[in-house]
Amino acid sequence: MNRPKKRRAVNGRISFVIIVLFLVVVMTVAMIILVKKNIDLKEVEAKKMAELREQEQISQELEDKEKYTRTSEYVENTAKNKLGLVKEDEIIYREK
């Protein structure tokens, strides 16, 4: 009668150890997958941050250009270069 109880106890311990090992393996695999996903997301974040800095720089350049287009200097340069207009007291020299 003693032997079956010992076998059940041993089988119970073996089952417990197998279940614990299985859980450890599953948790390890899940952790590896999450670490890889974290690395991938950090790479995406770095790319997006670089893109954001680039877009901020473009935005700043556009703001500067907008400020310049509101100046009288811009109006004069545009009138001279695109329309061929000159001020009253200016002398025009043309090459032959």
C-alpha angles and dihedrals in degrees: 000000000000095000099062090051091051091048091051090049092049092045090049092052092047090050090049092050091048092050092048092049090048091052091048091052092048092048091048092052091047091050092050091050091050093048091052091048090050091052091049091049092050089054091050090048091052091051092048092049090052089049090049092052090049092050091048089053091050089048091052091049090051091050090051091049091049090053090049093051089058093058126095089234090064092048091051094047092048092048091050099042103036104026101029093232123151136191119262096253098043123109118216121216118194127192120231 
